[in-house]
């Protein structure tokens, strides 16, 4: 039960206790990140190890590639300011690393808060929009923008890589966000890239198509606010469609048939779905999800709360995977439009919806993208080269590598990617 406290008790007792608890948690996270980066167990980190920590934090907070590049420029400058000048001593001890970590977290928070403010102003978002998309607003917005190919400035993608990081940083700070419209023909791949539409249930995919049909028929480009409203509609439809499946999962974990799941039971389920905590930061994230899901504050999760939680968890898992795929595609030299085109093609070819294509299906891609003839032996060798896990099937990242190999043999493949409607 909640107990009332006076101002002096709150100021002199509660606040210091909370600060001490937060300091303990942050100290633990600091040691964990330091130990993970200290591969040589020397108790010191060089510049490359510190950069790896930055990349980990950007990945955890789903910082998009463009902002991560800008952050890295500031990070490098700050790191050089605290590293010893002597070349032989350019290492950070745990105390210096803690200061760098604190600075980095604040920079990420400030960067994301500034972008949220810009997006809200440019897209005329409401407080309800923010509340409904508190965790996914920025990832969704950046994916939305990356799919507005026909409304972006000419050659925007080509010029992006030609500027220095300092020039990009100056432009980002001086250039306000302006409203962008998404052509309806790019709506489906945008939803797919956001992880809103599950890929493993064929019936769910068909349902999503039914929801989108009136929008396709209308043919008008969507604002970001309209896109968020559509996301909510798709989520509601998916929750209803998957209700039976979610109920079966719920009952399987409701060991005592109480109609509620304890938070430890739900935590086990979340881990089994593939969101295994890799450290204290991941554990805290899952704990936050559980606290937010427990809407009535009972300490347990009922079926309605469970449905909402599962939707958030599955979307988060898919969104993180999409961001990982986008980064892999960029490292292969593919543009955002090419990655989107390949993802949509992969999605359509993945008839089983398990996120992998058998070699036989991949062979169909060859005839779609190139007129060059390859023997079965040649194709099998090409596929084996990109099949890193030797499963005999290609996931999307391996699929992009396969198409990139095709493009290396036939330059016309690149021309076909991202140019066909």
N, C-alpha and C positions, 0 to 999 in steps of 0.2 A: 504494500500500500504506500501511496505517496504521502510524504510528511512535509508540512510547511516549515520553512526556515526563515529567520529574519535576515535582513541585509548584511549585518555584521558577521553572522555565522556563514552566510553564503560567500562573503568576500574573504574572510580569514581562514575558513576551513575547507569549503567545497572547492573553490577555485584552485587553491594550491594543490589539493589532492588530485584534481583532474589534470592539472599541469604536470604533476609528478608522474601520473600514470601514462600520459602521452609521451613524456620524455623517455620513460622506460621502454615503451613500444618502439619509438623512433630509434633509440639506441640499439635495440635488438635488430631492427631492420638495417641499420647502418652496418653493424657487425656482419650480418648475413650477406649483404651485397659486397662488402669489403673482402670477406673470406672467399666468396664465389669468384671474384675477379683476381684474387691473389693466387694465381696458378702455381707459382713457384714457392709458395708458403714462406715468403721472405719478410712479411709484415710491411711491405712497401709496394705501391702501385705506380707503374709508369704511365705515360700519356695514353698509350693504346688501350691499357686496361681500364683507364678512366672513361675513355670513349665507349668502350663496350658496356659500361654501366649506364651511360647516357642512352645508348641504343635500347638497353633492356627497359629503362624507365619509359622511353617513348613507346615501346611496344606494349607495356602494361597499361598505359593510359591512352592507347590507340591514337597517338599523335601522328597525323598524316605526314607523308614523305616531304611535302613542300615545307611544312612548318618545322619538321625535324631538321632539315638542312639549315634553316635560319637559326634554329636553336643551337645547332652544332657550332655555327660561326661564333655566336656569343659565348658558348661554353668553352671553346678553344681559347678565346681571348682571356676569359676569366681564369682558366686553368693556368695559362702562361703567367698570369699576374701573381699566382700564389706558389708556383713551382720555384724551387731554388734556381738561381742564375747559373750556378756551376753545372756544366753538362753531366758530370759524373754523379751528381746528387739530385738529378731531376726526377725525384720520386715523392709520392705522398705517403705520409704515415696516417694512422687511423684518425688522429685529431684533425689534420688538414683535409682528409677525405670527408669527414663529417661536415665540415664547413662547406665544402664543394657540393655535397649532397643536399644540404639545406638550401643553398643558393639555386641549385638545379630544379628542385621541386617548386620553389617559388616562381622561377622563370616559366616553368610549364604551366603552373596555375594562372599566372598573369597573362601568358600568351593565349591560353584557351578562354579565359574570362573576357579578354579584349575581343576575341573573335566572336564569342557569343553575343556580346553587346552590339557588334557591327552587324551580325546576321539578323538579330532581332529588329534592329532599326531599318535595315535595308528591305527585309521581307515582311515587315509589319506583323510580327508574331505577337501573340497574346500571352498573358500569364498562364493560361490553360495549355497553350502549345508547349511552353517551357516545362511545365509540370509533367506533361505526358511524355516528353522526350528529353528529360533531364540528363540521362546517361548517354543517349545516342544522337543528340542534336548535331554535334560537330562532325562525327563520322558520317552521318547521313547527308549533311550539307555538302561535305567535300566530295562524297560519291556522286551526289546529285549534280554538282557543278561539273565534275569530270565527265559526265554523260551528256552535257548540254553542248555537244560538238558543234552544231550549226549556229549556236548563238554566241560562241566564244569568238574573240578576235581572230582574224586570219593568221594562220601559222603560229598560233599561241603555243602549241606543244613544241614546235621546232625551236622557237626562240627561247623557250624556258631554259634549255640547257646551255645557251650561249652566254648568259649573264653570270657575273661573279656572284658569290654569296653575299658580299657587301651590297651590291646593286639590288639584289632580290630583297634584302632586309630593308633597305631604304624605301623601295617601292611599296613593300608590304605596309610599312608604317605610314606612308603618305597617301596611299591610294585607298579610298573608301570602298566598301562592298556595295555593288549595285545589283538590283533585282535581275535574275536570270530565269528564263523559261525553258522547260524541258519539252522537246518535241515528243508527241505521244509514241512515235515509233521506237523511242529509246526507253520507254517506261518499264517494259518487262525486264530488260537487262539491268536497269537501275535497281528495281526491287530485288532482283536476284543478287546483285552485288552487295546490297545492304543486308542480305541474309534474312529478309522478311519472309520470303517464300521458301519453305523447306524443299530440298531436292529429293528426298527419299520416299515421298508418298505421291504416287501418280494421281490419285483422286484429289489430293490437296492442290496439286499443280493445276488440274483442270478447274477446280473451284476458283482459284486465283484468276484464271483466264476468264471465267464467267463474270467475276467482279469487275474486271478491267474492260470487258466488252463495251459497255455504254460509253466509256471514256474514249476508246478507239473510234467508235462510231461518231462521236462528237468531233473528234479530230483537233481540238484546241490544245495548244501547249500549256503545260502546267506550271504554276508558280510553286515555289518551295512550300509555302503554306498549304496549298492545295495538295501537294504531294504528301505532306505529313497527315492531312486529313484522310487521304486514301490509305496510307499505312495503317491508321487506326481501324478503318473499315475492314481491310484485309485481315488484321489481327483478330477482330471480332468474329469474322467468318471462319477463320482457321480454328479459333478456340471452340466454336460450336461443332465444327466438323471432327475435330480430334478429341471431343469430349469422351467418347466411348473408350478410346485407346488410353487417354490419360486416367480414366477411372480404373481401368485394369491395372495400370502401373501403381496407382495410389493404393488399391486394395492389396497388391502384392507386398507392399512395404508396411502396410498397417497391420503389424503382427498381432496386436491385441484386439483388432476389430473395434477400436474405440471411435472411429470416424475422424481421428486426428493423427497427424504424424508429428513426432517430436523433432526438434531441430537437428539432433544428432542423426536421426534416421534420414532426414532430408539431405543432410550433408553427405552421407554415404551415397545416396542416389545421385546427387550432383556430380560427385567424383566418378561414379560409374558411367555417367553420360560423357565423360571425357574432359571435365574441368577439374582435373586433379591439381590441388594447390602445390605449387613448386617452392613455396616459401611462406614466410609470415605475411608478406604483402598480399599474396593470393588468398591466404586464409582470412585476412581481414576483409577482402573483397567479397568472398562468399558469405562471411558473417554479416556484412552490410545487406546483401541480397536477402538473407534469411530474416533480418530485422525488418526490412521494408515489406517483405511478403506477409509478415505477421501483422496484418492491418488492425486486428482487434486487440493486439497486445496480450494475448492469452498465453503466449509462450509456446504454443503448438500451431501447426499448420493444418487448417481444414481443407476440404477438397477445392473450394473456390479459390482460396489463397494459393493452393498447390498449382492450379491451372495457370494462374498469373505468373507464378514463379517459374514454372517449366517453360512458358513462352519466353520469358526474359532470358533464362539460361540458354535455351536452344538458339535464340537469336544472337546472343552474345558470342556463343561458340562459333556460329556461322560467320558473323561479322569479323571476328578475329581471323578466321581462316581466309575470308575474302581479302582482308588487308594484307595478310601474308602472301597470298597469291599475287596481288597487285604489285607488291614489292619485288617478288620473284620475276614477274613479267617485265617490270622496269629494268631490272638488272640484266635481262636478256636483250634490252634495247627496243622493246615493244612500246608503242604509244598507248595512251588510255583507251582510245577508240579500238585499236587492234586487240587489246586485252578483252574489252567488252564484247567484240565480235566473236572472239574465240570462246569466251565463257558461254555466250548464248548458243553457239554451235555445239559445244560440249554438253550443255544442258539438254538440248534436243536429242543428241545422240545417246545420252545416258538413259536408255529406256527402263532399266531396272531401278534407277534413282539411287544407286549406292555410291555415287561419287567417283566411279572408276569406269574406264572403257576397256573392253577386251581387245586384243590385238586385231581381231577380225574387223571390228568396227573402225578402228584407227585406219585400216587400209582403205576404207571408204573415203576418208578425208583426203587421201592422196589424189584420187580422181576428181575431187571437188576443187582442189587448190592448184593442181599442176597438170600439165599435159605430158610431162615426162613419164616414161614407162620404167617401172622397177619390177624386177623379178620377185617372187615370193621370198627367196633367200635374202635378197638385198633389203627388202622391207623388214624382214624378221631381225636382221642385224641392226638396222636403224632403230627399231623399237627397243631392242635389248640394250642399246647404248644409253637410252634415256630412262629405262625402267630401273631406277636406282635400287628399289627394294626387291627386285627380281620376283615380282608377284605374277608376272604374265599379264598385267593390266596396268593402265596408265591413269594416275590421278590428274587433276587439272594442271598442276605445275609441270609434271612430266609431259603432258600433252602439249603445253606451250613449247617445251624444249624440242619436242618432236617436230612441231610446225616450224620452229626456228631452224632446225636442221634441214628441213625441206627447202626453206627460203635460201639457205646457203648454197644449195644445189641449183635452185631455180629462182632468180631474183624476181620473177613475175609474181611469185607467191605473195610478196610484200604488198604489191599493188592491189591484190585482190582482198587483202585484209583491211577491214574498216572502210571500204569504198562501196560495198554493196549494201543496199537497204534490206 
